[in-house]
Amino acid sequence: MILDADIKAQLNQYLQLLENDVLLKVSAGSDSLSGDMLALMDELATMSSKIKVEKTTLERTPSFSVNRVGEDSGISFAGIPLGHEFTSFVLALLQVSGRPPKIEQKVIDQIKSISGEYHFVTYVSLTCHNCPDVVQALNIMSVLNPGISHTMIDGAAFKEEVESKGIMAVPTVFLNGESFGSGRMTLEEILAKMGNTTDASDLSDKEPYDVLVVGGGPAGASAAIYAARKGIRTGIVAERFGGQIMDTLGIENFISVKYTEGPKLAASLEEHVKHYDVDVINVQRAKRLEKKDFIEVELENGAVLKGKTVILSTGARWRNIGVPGEAEFKNKGVAYCPHCDGPLFEGKDVAVIGGGNSGIEAAIDLAGIVKHVTVLEFAPELKADSVLQDRLYSLPNVTVIKNAQTKEITGTDKVNGISYVDRETGEEHHIELQGVFVQIGLVPNTDWLEGTLERTRFGEIIVDKHGATSIPGVFAAGDCTDSAYKQIIISMGSGATAALGAFDYLIRN
């Protein structure tokens, strides 16, 4: 039995929602993975009379495709989609059976209007929490447009293929045999990458907002909800909804919720925002802020949005170490997400740069997968919580090097080592390894505000207790500000504060 009792009970409920018959075409060999795949297919067939299984030969073995009877849907899974991809599989079953995907009609129209042949392939790891978004988006496109097909490939099941293509980060997407992109991508981002973008003139024609929120993370979502609840015209423009929490796996300190995961929380935030009359503008990045009659926010596509007040909640991003080799070998051995990319380094030697909580958590996670982990910390001592340090030092395949200044990440076509200087002795050392995970904190996304409002020397926007910045009518919240601590719950609180501050400003002005 492949599915445990809990998953089977959940699946039973979903299978009740199948609208029409679904045909699973299975390409299986004599290997153990093929045996498990056949067992899963047979298990599903016994759970619903609407699921039929048929053996066939597909491009990869073991794999299977999810089809309407008499019609190929274009959706295939190479490997067994359990772990984080189980939801992708369930949604594929439902959507192929005829249940419409939960996306806006304008996006459906956009997908249906695409002409030509598009064959997508996505390489994933089943522990990657960013991969399902890409898989589900491309599956939806395949369901809605007969010219589009998509295959999900579990990298662990097809190691030789992954190695031959030099894939060292997931998700990695190929389109018609050529590299298309890597990392988390939303459906809107994929469409934009294919050239299906929102017209700048359509955005510039929008009426001025009472409150315009820039950024769609926890702070931005909170600000938009609080503003909309005041009954005022509210808009939110975001490069990607959820912001940095989309890259966060386990969240255990979000009060009243014992455990959740970043993408799940982001989806809840977006759903909550859309419950109110908020104009959500996705996949757009701001590039200029200027106060005129209204406060103007120019986007990178040239559109200009206007607001009586603006709340900046652009968040932060992973800090780069800024040494030779980091940019050159990004996704070729240099990585930032141990949960996503860790499985690709199974049995290899890796380094983690950073001795704070995120660095030590990464090292502990990786130690269970890779051959050996070397932790490089610039300071004389690790900064992580003592409980994490105790766990780290108990592991047999971890080395900790303190007072280490990273000098260079070396390689040819991919990473082959790292050089560092011992800050006590001045001696330079080189370690041969295949992967480097950078975990050295955050930098605020405020470069585009250079010269417009007051920021700290670290680039953080300076705010008062109402969330107000140095420009009247412009407020800020979350990790892009000079708040003492960068936490989800603090960002949400500051988003609410900024919205209430903006409302108070509107009343008085």
C-alpha positions as CSV (number, residue, x, y, z in Angstrom):
1,M,0.0,0.0,0.0
2,I,1.6,3.3,-1.1
3,L,-0.9,5.7,0.6
4,D,-1.2,5.8,4.4
5,A,-4.6,5.9,6.1
6,D,-4.7,9.6,6.6
7,I,-3.8,10.5,3.0
8,K,-6.2,7.9,1.8
9,A,-9.1,9.4,3.8
10,Q,-8.3,12.9,2.4
11,L,-8.0,11.5,-1.1
12,N,-11.4,9.8,-0.8
13,Q,-13.0,13.2,-0.2
14,Y,-11.4,14.7,-3.2
15,L,-12.2,11.8,-5.5
16,Q,-15.9,12.4,-4.7
17,L,-15.5,15.7,-6.6
18,L,-14.4,14.1,-9.9
19,E,-16.9,15.2,-12.6
20,N,-16.1,12.8,-15.5
21,D,-14.0,9.7,-16.1
22,V,-10.2,10.0,-16.0
23,L,-7.8,7.7,-17.8
24,L,-4.3,7.1,-16.3
25,K,-1.9,5.8,-18.9
26,V,1.0,4.2,-17.2
27,S,4.5,3.5,-18.6
28,A,6.1,1.0,-16.2
29,G,9.2,-1.2,-16.2
30,S,10.4,-4.0,-13.9
31,D,12.1,-1.6,-11.4
32,S,10.9,-1.0,-7.8
33,L,9.7,2.6,-8.6
34,S,7.6,1.3,-11.5
35,G,6.1,-1.3,-9.1
36,D,5.2,1.4,-6.6
37,M,3.7,3.5,-9.4
38,L,1.5,0.6,-10.6
39,A,0.4,-0.1,-7.0
40,L,-0.6,3.6,-6.6
41,M,-2.6,3.5,-9.8
42,D,-4.4,0.3,-8.9
43,E,-5.1,1.8,-5.4
44,L,-6.7,4.9,-7.0
45,A,-8.7,2.7,-9.4
46,T,-10.2,0.8,-6.4
47,M,-11.1,4.1,-4.7
48,S,-13.2,5.6,-7.6
49,S,-15.2,4.1,-10.4
50,K,-14.3,7.2,-12.4
51,I,-10.6,6.3,-12.6
52,K,-9.4,3.9,-15.2
53,V,-5.8,2.6,-15.7
54,E,-4.2,1.6,-18.9
55,K,-0.6,0.4,-19.6
56,T,1.3,2.1,-22.4
57,T,4.7,3.3,-23.4
58,L,5.6,7.0,-22.7
59,E,8.8,9.0,-23.3
60,R,10.0,8.2,-19.8
61,T,9.6,5.1,-17.6
62,P,8.3,5.1,-14.9
63,S,5.8,7.8,-15.7
64,F,2.1,8.2,-16.3
65,S,-0.3,10.7,-17.9
66,V,-3.6,12.0,-16.7
67,N,-6.2,12.1,-19.5
68,R,-9.8,12.5,-20.4
69,V,-11.2,9.4,-22.0
70,G,-10.4,9.5,-25.8
71,E,-8.4,12.7,-25.4
72,D,-4.8,13.4,-24.1
73,S,-4.7,16.3,-21.6
74,G,-0.9,16.9,-22.0
75,I,-0.2,16.3,-18.3
76,S,2.4,13.8,-17.3
77,F,4.2,12.8,-14.1
78,A,7.6,11.1,-14.4
79,G,8.2,9.7,-10.9
80,I,5.6,9.3,-8.1
81,P,4.1,12.7,-7.2
82,L,4.0,12.3,-3.4
83,G,5.5,14.8,-0.8
84,H,4.8,18.4,-1.8
85,E,3.7,17.3,-5.3
86,F,0.7,15.1,-4.1
87,T,-1.5,18.2,-4.2
88,S,-0.4,18.8,-7.8
89,F,-1.5,15.3,-8.7
90,V,-4.9,15.6,-7.0
91,L,-5.6,18.9,-8.7
92,A,-4.6,17.4,-12.1
93,L,-7.1,14.6,-11.5
94,L,-9.9,17.1,-10.6
95,Q,-9.2,19.6,-13.4
96,V,-8.8,16.9,-16.1
97,S,-12.1,15.4,-14.9
98,G,-13.8,18.8,-15.7
99,R,-13.6,20.8,-12.5
100,P,-12.6,24.4,-13.4
101,P,-9.3,25.7,-11.9
102,K,-9.7,28.4,-9.3
103,I,-8.2,31.3,-11.3
104,E,-9.6,34.6,-12.6
105,Q,-11.6,34.5,-15.9
106,K,-9.2,37.0,-17.5
107,V,-6.3,34.6,-16.9
108,I,-8.3,31.7,-18.3
109,D,-9.0,33.8,-21.5
110,Q,-5.3,34.7,-21.6
111,I,-4.2,31.0,-21.6
112,K,-6.8,30.0,-24.1
113,S,-5.7,32.7,-26.5
114,I,-2.1,31.4,-26.7
115,S,-1.4,29.8,-30.2
116,G,1.4,27.5,-31.1
117,E,2.9,24.3,-29.6
118,Y,4.4,24.6,-26.1
119,H,5.9,21.5,-24.4
120,F,7.0,22.3,-20.9
121,V,9.1,20.0,-18.6
122,T,9.7,20.8,-14.9
123,Y,12.4,19.1,-12.8
124,V,11.4,19.0,-9.1
125,S,12.4,17.5,-5.8
126,L,9.5,16.1,-3.7
127,T,10.8,18.1,-0.7
128,C,10.7,21.4,-2.6
129,H,7.8,23.7,-1.4
130,N,8.3,26.1,-4.3
131,C,8.0,23.4,-7.0
132,P,4.2,22.7,-6.7
133,D,3.3,26.3,-7.7
134,V,5.1,25.9,-11.0
135,V,3.8,22.4,-11.7
136,Q,0.2,23.3,-10.9
137,A,0.4,26.5,-13.1
138,L,1.7,24.6,-16.1
139,N,-0.8,21.8,-15.5
140,I,-3.6,24.3,-15.6
141,M,-2.3,25.8,-18.8
142,S,-2.2,22.2,-20.3
143,V,-5.8,21.6,-19.3
144,L,-7.1,24.8,-20.8
145,N,-5.0,24.9,-24.0
146,P,-4.6,21.8,-26.3
147,G,-1.4,23.3,-27.7
148,I,0.3,23.2,-24.3
149,S,1.7,20.1,-22.5
150,H,3.6,19.6,-19.3
151,T,5.7,16.9,-17.7
152,M,6.8,16.9,-14.0
153,I,10.0,15.0,-13.5
154,D,11.2,13.9,-10.0
155,G,14.9,14.6,-10.1
156,A,15.6,11.8,-7.6
157,A,13.9,9.2,-9.9
158,F,15.7,10.5,-13.0
159,K,19.2,11.3,-11.7
160,E,21.1,10.6,-15.0
161,E,18.8,13.0,-16.9
162,V,19.3,15.7,-14.2
163,E,23.1,15.2,-14.2
164,S,23.3,15.3,-18.0
165,K,21.4,18.6,-18.1
166,G,23.5,20.1,-15.3
167,I,20.4,20.9,-13.2
168,M,21.5,22.0,-9.7
169,A,18.4,23.9,-8.5
170,V,14.7,23.2,-8.5
171,P,12.2,23.9,-9.9
172,T,13.9,24.1,-13.3
173,V,11.7,24.5,-16.4
174,F,12.4,23.7,-20.0
175,L,10.2,24.8,-22.9
176,N,10.5,22.9,-26.2
177,G,13.8,21.5,-25.1
178,E,15.3,24.9,-24.2
179,S,15.9,26.4,-20.7
180,F,12.9,28.5,-19.8
181,G,13.5,29.5,-16.1
182,S,14.3,28.3,-12.6
183,G,12.9,29.0,-9.2
184,R,9.4,29.7,-8.0
185,M,7.1,31.2,-10.7
186,T,3.4,32.0,-10.5
187,L,1.0,31.4,-13.3
188,E,1.0,35.2,-14.1
189,E,4.8,35.2,-14.1
190,I,5.0,32.3,-16.6
191,L,2.5,34.0,-18.9
192,A,4.5,37.3,-18.6
193,K,7.7,35.3,-19.5
194,M,5.8,34.0,-22.6
195,G,5.0,37.6,-23.6
196,N,1.4,37.7,-22.3
197,T,1.6,40.9,-20.2
198,T,-0.9,43.5,-18.9
199,D,-0.8,46.6,-21.1
200,A,0.8,49.6,-19.3
201,S,-1.9,51.9,-20.6
202,D,-4.6,49.8,-19.0
203,L,-2.9,50.3,-15.6
204,S,-2.2,54.0,-16.1
205,D,-5.9,54.6,-16.8
206,K,-6.9,53.5,-13.3
207,E,-8.4,56.1,-11.0
208,P,-6.3,57.3,-8.1
209,Y,-6.5,55.2,-5.0
210,D,-7.2,56.4,-1.5
211,V,-4.5,53.9,-0.4
212,L,-2.1,52.3,-2.8
213,V,0.0,49.4,-1.2
214,V,3.3,48.5,-2.9
215,G,4.3,44.9,-2.0
216,G,2.2,41.8,-1.4
217,G,3.9,40.1,1.6
218,P,2.4,39.8,5.1
219,A,2.8,43.6,5.7
220,G,1.2,44.5,2.4
221,A,-1.7,42.1,2.7
222,S,-2.4,43.3,6.3
223,A,-2.2,47.0,5.1
224,A,-4.6,46.3,2.2
225,I,-7.1,44.5,4.4
226,Y,-7.1,47.2,7.1
227,A,-7.5,49.9,4.5
228,A,-10.3,48.1,2.6
229,R,-12.2,47.5,5.8
230,K,-12.4,51.3,6.2
231,G,-14.4,51.4,3.0
232,I,-11.8,53.4,1.0
233,R,-10.5,52.8,-2.5
234,T,-7.6,50.4,-2.1
235,G,-5.1,48.9,-4.5
236,I,-2.2,46.6,-4.1
237,V,0.6,46.2,-6.6
238,A,3.1,43.3,-6.1
239,E,5.8,41.5,-8.0
240,R,4.6,38.3,-6.4
241,F,1.9,37.8,-3.8
242,G,3.3,36.4,-0.5
243,G,6.7,38.0,-0.9
244,Q,9.6,36.3,0.9
245,I,7.3,33.9,2.9
246,M,6.9,32.0,-0.5
247,D,10.5,30.9,0.1
248,T,9.9,29.9,3.8
249,L,9.1,26.3,4.6
250,G,8.1,25.6,8.2
251,I,6.6,28.5,10.2
252,E,6.1,27.6,13.9
253,N,6.0,31.0,15.5
254,F,2.9,32.5,13.9
255,I,0.8,32.9,17.0
256,S,-2.3,30.6,17.3
257,V,-1.1,28.4,14.4
258,K,1.3,25.7,15.6
259,Y,2.7,25.0,12.2
260,T,2.1,26.2,8.7
261,E,4.2,26.6,5.5
262,G,5.0,29.8,3.6
263,P,3.2,29.1,0.3
264,K,0.1,28.0,2.3
265,L,0.1,31.2,4.4
266,A,0.7,33.3,1.2
267,A,-2.4,31.6,-0.4
268,S,-4.5,32.4,2.7
269,L,-3.3,36.0,2.7
270,E,-4.2,36.5,-1.0
271,E,-7.6,34.8,-0.5
272,H,-8.3,37.2,2.5
273,V,-7.3,40.3,0.5
274,K,-9.5,39.3,-2.4
275,H,-12.4,38.8,0.0
276,Y,-12.5,42.7,0.2
277,D,-12.9,45.2,-2.6
278,V,-9.1,45.5,-3.3
279,D,-7.7,46.0,-6.8
280,V,-4.9,43.4,-6.9
281,I,-2.2,44.1,-9.6
282,N,0.2,41.2,-9.8
283,V,3.6,40.6,-11.4
284,Q,4.5,44.3,-11.5
285,R,7.6,45.9,-9.9
286,A,7.8,49.5,-8.8
287,K,10.7,51.6,-10.1
288,R,10.0,55.3,-9.0
289,L,8.1,57.2,-6.3
290,E,7.2,60.9,-6.7
291,K,4.9,63.2,-4.8
292,K,2.9,65.5,-7.1
293,D,-0.9,66.3,-6.7
294,F,-1.1,62.6,-6.0
295,I,1.7,60.3,-4.9
296,E,2.8,58.6,-8.1
297,V,4.3,55.1,-8.4
298,E,5.8,54.3,-11.7
299,L,6.1,50.6,-12.6
300,E,8.9,49.0,-14.7
301,N,6.5,48.4,-17.6
302,G,6.0,52.3,-17.7
303,A,2.6,52.4,-16.1
304,V,2.0,55.1,-13.5
305,L,-0.4,54.4,-10.6
306,K,-1.6,57.2,-8.3
307,G,-2.6,57.3,-4.7
308,K,-3.7,59.9,-2.1
309,T,-1.6,57.8,0.2
310,V,0.9,55.1,-0.5
311,I,2.1,52.3,1.8
312,L,5.5,50.8,0.9
313,S,5.8,47.1,2.0
314,T,8.4,45.8,-0.5
315,G,10.1,43.5,2.0
316,A,13.6,42.1,1.8
317,R,15.6,39.5,-0.1
318,W,18.4,37.1,0.7
319,R,21.7,39.0,1.1
320,N,24.4,38.0,-1.3
321,I,28.0,37.5,-0.1
322,G,29.3,39.5,-3.1
323,V,32.4,37.4,-3.9
324,P,33.6,36.1,-7.3
325,G,31.8,33.0,-8.4
326,E,28.5,33.7,-6.5
327,A,26.6,35.2,-9.4
328,E,28.3,33.1,-12.1
329,F,27.4,29.8,-10.3
330,K,23.9,30.7,-9.1
331,N,21.8,27.5,-9.7
332,K,25.0,25.8,-10.8
333,G,26.0,24.9,-7.2
334,V,25.3,28.2,-5.5
335,A,21.9,28.0,-3.8
336,Y,19.8,29.9,-1.2
337,C,17.0,27.3,-0.4
338,P,18.2,24.1,1.4
339,H,14.7,22.6,1.4
340,C,14.3,23.0,-2.3
341,D,17.8,22.2,-3.6
342,G,19.2,20.0,-0.9
343,P,18.1,16.7,-2.4
344,L,20.1,17.5,-5.6
345,F,23.3,17.4,-3.5
346,E,22.7,14.0,-2.1
347,G,26.0,12.3,-1.3
348,K,28.0,15.4,-2.1
349,D,30.1,17.9,-0.1
350,V,28.6,21.3,0.5
351,A,29.2,24.5,2.5
352,V,26.8,26.7,4.3
353,I,27.9,30.3,4.7
354,G,26.3,31.9,7.8
355,G,26.2,30.9,11.5
356,G,22.8,32.5,12.4
357,N,19.6,30.5,12.9
358,S,18.9,30.2,9.2
359,G,22.4,29.0,8.4
360,I,22.5,26.4,11.2
361,E,19.0,25.2,10.4
362,A,20.2,24.8,6.8
363,A,23.3,22.9,7.9
364,I,21.2,20.5,10.1
365,D,18.8,19.8,7.3
366,L,21.5,19.2,4.7
367,A,23.5,16.9,7.0
368,G,20.7,14.4,6.6
369,I,21.1,14.4,2.8
370,V,24.6,15.2,1.8
371,K,28.0,13.5,2.5
372,H,29.5,16.4,4.5
373,V,28.6,20.0,5.5
374,T,31.1,22.7,6.2
375,V,29.7,25.8,8.1
376,L,31.7,29.0,7.5
377,E,31.0,31.8,10.0
378,F,32.7,35.2,9.7
379,A,32.5,36.1,13.4
380,P,34.5,34.3,16.2
381,E,31.3,32.6,17.4
382,L,28.1,31.2,15.9
383,K,25.0,33.5,16.4
384,A,22.4,30.7,16.3
385,D,20.2,29.7,19.3
386,S,22.1,27.3,21.6
387,V,19.6,24.5,21.0
388,L,20.4,24.6,17.3
389,Q,24.1,24.7,18.0
390,D,23.8,21.7,20.3
391,R,22.0,19.8,17.5
392,L,24.6,20.8,14.9
393,Y,27.6,19.7,17.0
394,S,26.0,16.3,17.6
395,L,26.1,15.5,13.9
396,P,29.1,13.4,12.7
397,N,29.3,14.9,9.2
398,V,29.5,18.6,10.0
399,T,32.6,20.8,10.4
400,V,32.3,24.4,11.7
401,I,34.9,27.0,10.8
402,K,34.7,30.3,12.6
403,N,36.6,33.6,11.7
404,A,36.3,32.6,8.1
405,Q,36.0,35.3,5.4
406,T,34.7,33.8,2.2
407,K,37.0,35.0,-0.7
408,E,35.8,33.1,-3.8
409,I,33.5,30.3,-5.0
410,T,35.4,28.4,-7.6
411,G,34.3,26.2,-10.5
412,T,34.3,25.8,-14.3
413,D,30.8,25.1,-15.6
414,K,29.6,24.5,-12.0
415,V,30.9,24.8,-8.4
416,N,34.0,22.8,-7.5
417,G,35.1,24.5,-4.3
418,I,35.3,27.5,-2.0
419,S,38.2,29.7,-0.8
420,Y,38.3,31.5,2.5
421,V,40.7,33.5,4.6
422,D,41.3,32.6,8.3
423,R,40.8,36.1,9.9
424,E,43.1,35.2,12.8
425,T,46.1,34.0,10.9
426,G,45.5,35.6,7.5
427,E,46.1,32.2,5.8
428,E,44.0,31.3,2.8
429,H,42.4,27.9,2.5
430,H,40.5,26.1,-0.2
431,I,37.9,23.3,0.3
432,E,36.8,21.1,-2.6
433,L,33.0,20.7,-2.7
434,Q,30.0,20.7,-5.0
435,G,27.5,23.1,-3.4
436,V,27.4,26.4,-1.5
437,F,24.3,27.5,0.4
438,V,24.3,31.2,1.3
439,Q,22.4,32.1,4.5
440,I,23.6,35.5,5.7
441,G,20.5,37.4,6.3
442,L,18.4,40.0,4.5
443,V,18.7,43.2,2.5
444,P,15.6,45.5,2.1
445,N,14.1,45.9,-1.4
446,T,14.4,49.7,-1.4
447,D,17.1,50.4,-4.0
448,W,14.4,52.0,-6.2
449,L,13.8,54.6,-3.5
450,E,17.3,56.0,-3.6
451,G,17.2,59.8,-2.9
452,T,13.4,60.0,-2.4
453,L,12.9,59.4,1.3
454,E,14.9,58.9,4.5
455,R,16.6,55.5,4.9
456,T,19.1,54.0,7.3
457,R,22.7,53.3,6.1
458,F,21.4,49.7,5.5
459,G,18.7,50.9,3.2
460,E,15.8,50.5,5.6
461,I,13.0,53.0,5.4
462,I,12.8,55.1,8.5
463,V,9.2,55.2,10.0
464,D,7.6,56.7,13.1
465,K,5.2,55.0,15.4
466,H,2.3,55.6,12.9
467,G,4.3,54.0,10.0
468,A,4.8,57.4,8.4
469,T,8.0,58.1,6.4
470,S,9.7,61.4,5.7
471,I,7.3,62.1,2.8
472,P,3.8,63.2,4.0
473,G,1.2,60.7,2.8
474,V,3.8,57.9,2.3
475,F,3.9,55.2,4.9
476,A,5.9,52.0,5.1
477,A,5.7,48.6,6.9
478,G,7.4,45.3,7.3
479,D,11.0,44.1,6.5
480,C,11.8,47.1,4.3
481,T,11.6,49.4,7.3
482,D,13.9,50.1,10.3
483,S,11.8,47.9,12.6
484,A,13.9,46.2,15.2
485,Y,12.9,42.7,14.3
486,K,12.1,41.0,11.0
487,Q,9.3,38.5,11.7
488,I,6.0,37.7,9.9
489,I,3.8,38.6,12.8
490,I,5.6,41.9,13.3
491,S,5.3,42.7,9.6
492,M,1.5,42.1,9.8
493,G,1.2,44.4,12.8
494,S,3.2,47.1,11.1
495,G,1.0,46.8,8.0
496,A,-2.1,47.4,10.1
497,T,-0.4,50.3,11.8
498,A,0.5,51.9,8.4
499,A,-3.0,51.5,7.1
500,L,-4.5,53.1,10.2
501,G,-1.9,55.9,9.9
502,A,-2.8,56.4,6.2
503,F,-6.5,56.5,7.1
504,D,-5.9,59.1,9.8
505,Y,-3.8,61.1,7.3
506,L,-6.7,61.1,4.8
507,I,-9.2,62.3,7.4
508,R,-7.0,65.2,8.5
509,N,-5.9,66.2,5.0
